[in-house]
């Protein structure tokens, strides 16, 4: 099974509210409210770290959840955000152009 990589889309506005995150798509002004786990995934979406590693290191180490179940849920969550254009997914690392 290939790895999944996630990165935040550039055309969004995001604001943290405690342990949660509000995200707005600039394209259509849709607003998403992420819970604590969604916020962990969002903040960890660097395009370089595989989703399975994010889930293992950041979700399973904090919450009492089976790794397989957590990864399945995270993949579905990321698929839905990608379909809405606020997250980018790939089976290869996502490297943005330009200077760092």
Buried (B, 14 or more C-beta within 10 A) or exposed (E): EEEBBBBBBEEBEBEEEEEEBBBBBEEEEEEBEBEEBBBBBBBBBEBEBBBBEBBBEBBBEEEEBEEEEBBEBBBEBBBEBBEBBBBBBBEEEBEEEEEE
